[in-house]
């Protein structure tokens, strides 16, 4: 007898809160995987833009989902850091990151998790195996930026230079993560051209390149084919940065893997079942084909 199946509800409802998420592939991935465990699995999109809402409405949305009996919520841009204050307990990684992308409703308690960092690390290990992690330049210090910087340090990066349009946010990331990663030196970037001249790779962790935020996050002339480039945006899967970096000859990681592997962990947290990562990855690829 599968004792796990005996205690997991056969009907589950979860959701995703964020802005500009109407074309997200996450619901389809979760629901298809749920079918393999014979779950009646509903996944709703709660799009702030579509509803004319903002981050200030997040507490009410979380309370509403809990009252409706949701098993949990995924949280995405621009709510990941604000959501931290709305839970009763944080996982160890979430405490370090002070940013969550998953809330599990556990009885009367709300537990916050961050599966983004693991999702990025797993995608990186598969897609950019063997690259040097000596010096990394990262663009973006928001919720996703904190997660991927943590992931890079966990994978052995020796130095990470953080650039953000808001210098105070870059400083906050450095101050937050440096105490947790003594073997990695975090710094605030000031001269992007100079940083890329001596870097091994570039991580892009801003919304630029999304369908709702088109464009490039930097002057592509700053790139060279000796750099690897890792993207976190996955819709579209080939952002302008990914496309141009490939044309230059860089080893490139698109944002699709992070989207899949963070969903793998979130599915496990919501259901208690261990999903098949390869199956979810294949489904994701078929959805964007």
N, C-alpha and C positions, 0 to 999 in steps of 0.2 A: 504493500500500500504506500502511496506517495503521501507522507504525513504533511509535507509542505502544502500540497494541493488541498489537503483537508482543512487547512486553517486560512488559506488565502481566499478572500471573497471572489466569487466567480463573476461578479459584475463590478467593474471599476470605472470611475469617471475622474479624469484629470484635466488639466488645462495649461495653457501657456499665456502668460501676461507679458506684453511688450508693445512697442510702437512699430508700425509698418510691417506687420508679420503675416499679412493676409495670404502670402504665397509660401509660407513655411512648409517644409517637407516633414517636419518633426511629427505632426499628428499621424500621418500615413505610416511612418516607420513604427511608431508605438503600436498602433492598432493592428497592423499586419503581424507584428511579433506576438501580440496578444492572442491572435487567432491560433498560433502554434501551441499555446497553452490552454486552448479552449476557454478563453476568457471573453466575456462580453465587455469590451474595452472601448470606452468613449473618451475622445480627446478633443477638447474645445479650444478654439483660438479666442483670446480676449485681447483684441487689438485696441490699444489706446487711441490711435489715430482714427480708426473707424467709428469709435464711440464718442469722439470729441473729448477725451479725458487726458489727464496728465499723471505724472508720478505722484502728485498729491492725492490722487484717488486710489493709490495702491492699497492702503489699509482697508478701505471699504471693500475693494475687490477680493482681497484675501479672506476677509471675514465672510463675505457672501459665498465664496467657494466652500469654505469650511461648513457653513450652515447648510449648504445644499448637499453635503455628504461626499464631497470630492475626496479621493485618496491622497491627492497632493497637487502641486502646481510646479510647472517650470517657469522660471523668471528670466527675461532677457532684456536687452537694451531698451530703455535707459533706467531700469529698475533694480539692477542686481545689488547695488550697494545700499539703496534705500530699504530693501527688503530685509536686511540684516536686523533692523530694529523691530521687526514684526514677529519674530519667532521666539520661542521659549528656550531653545537650546541650539547650539551650533556644533557641527562635527569638528574634529581637530583641524582639518584643512580649512574649513570655513572660518574658524577662529583666526587662523593665520592670515587668510585672504581678506577677511571682513567684507566679503562679497559672496552672494549665493545665487545659484541658478535653479535650485530645487528646494521645495518645501514639502515635507511629508507631514500629513495630519495623522498623528498617533494618539488616538483617544482624545484627551483634552489638551494635548500638547502639540505645538508646531515645531518641527525640527528642521533646521536649515543645513543644506549640504552644498558643496561646490563640486560638480563633476566636470566643469570646463577644463580645469588644469589637467586632470587625468586624460580627458579626451584629446587635448592638444598633444600631450606627451606621447600617447599611444599612436596617434597619427604621425607624429614626427619620427618616432622610432621606426615606423614602417616605411614612411615615404622619403626620409632623408638619412637613412642609415649610413653611418660612417663619416658624416661631415664633421668638421672641426667646430668645437664649441668654445674656443679660446676667448674670442671677443665677439659679442653680439650687440647689435644696435636694434632697439625696439622703438617703434612709433606707437604711442598710445599708452595712457596710464589710467584708463577707466577700469570698470569692473572686469572686463575681459582681459585688459592689459595686465592687471594684477595677477590674474590666473595664469596667463601664459608666461609671465616673468618667473613666477613660482615654479612652473613646469620646467623652464629652461634651467633654473638653478638646481632643481631636483635631478635633472639629467646630466649635470656636471659642468654647466657653463662656468667659466672662470671670471668673466667680467661682462656685465650687462649695462649698457648706456641707454638711459630712458629719455625719449623726446616726447613732449606733449605741448599743444598750443597753450596750455595753462601750466606755467612753471611750478606753481604751487602744488598742482596735482602730481606732477612728476616727482617733486620733493616728497610728497606724502607717500608715494609708492616706495621710494628708496628707504625712507625712514621706517616704513612698515615691514618690508621684507628683509632688510639687511640683518636685523637681529636673529632672524630664523635661518639664515644661510651664511654662516661664517666663512665657508670656502669659496664663496662667490662675492665679487666686489660690484656693488650697485653704484651707479653715478647718474647725475642729472646731465643730459646732453645740452650743449650750447651751439656746437658747430657741426651740422649734419654731414657736410662734405668731408671734413677732416675725420670724423668718426668712421665713415664708410671707407675711407682710404685705408684704414688699418683693421677693419672688421673682417670677420670670417663669414658673417651672415646677417640678414635683416629679417626681423619679425614685424609684421604689420598687424596692429591690434586696435584700429580705429574703425568707425563705420564707413569711412570713405571707400567707395567702390560698390557699396550695396545699391540695389535698384533705386532705393529712395535717397541715396547719397552718392550719385555718380561722380566719377573723376579719379584722379591720382593723388596719393598722399604725399608725394615728393616729386621732385624733378627727376625724371627717369635717366637723365644724363649723369646722375650721380652713381648709377649702378654700373657694375662691370661683371664679366662672366666668371670671375673668380669667387663671387659671392653666391651663397645659397639664399633663397628668399622663401619665407614661410608666411602664408596669408591665413587670416581667420574668417574673412567674409566668404560665404558659400552661396549666396544668391545675388548675382550670378556666380556659377562655379568658376568661370574664367573672368575674373575682374580685369580691369585695364592693367593693373600691376602684374598679375599673373601672366597675362598675354605678352606684355612687353618684356618682362624678365626672361620668359622662355625664348623670345626672339633674340635677345642679347646672348643667350647661351647659359644662363644661370640654372642651377638645379633648383626646382621650384616645388613647393608643397601648397596645394590649394586648400581651401577651408572645408572641403567636404568631409575629410576624415575626422576633424574635430567635432563637426556636427553629428556624425554618426556615433563616435565613441562616447561623447558626453551623454547621448541618448541611451546607449547601452547601460551605463551606470544608473541613469535616472530610472530606466525601466525596472531594473533590479530593486531599486529603493521603493518604487511605487508598488510593485507586485510581490516581491520576495522571491521571484523566479530568476534564474540565471539565463539571460538571453544568449542567443548565438550571434556573436559579433559579425562573423562573415556573412551570415544570412541577412542581417540588417544592412550591412554595407552593400550587398548585392541589390537589395531592394531599393536603397537610396540611389544607386547608380541607374537602376531602371526608371526611377521616377524622374530623373533629370535628363534621361536620354532623349 
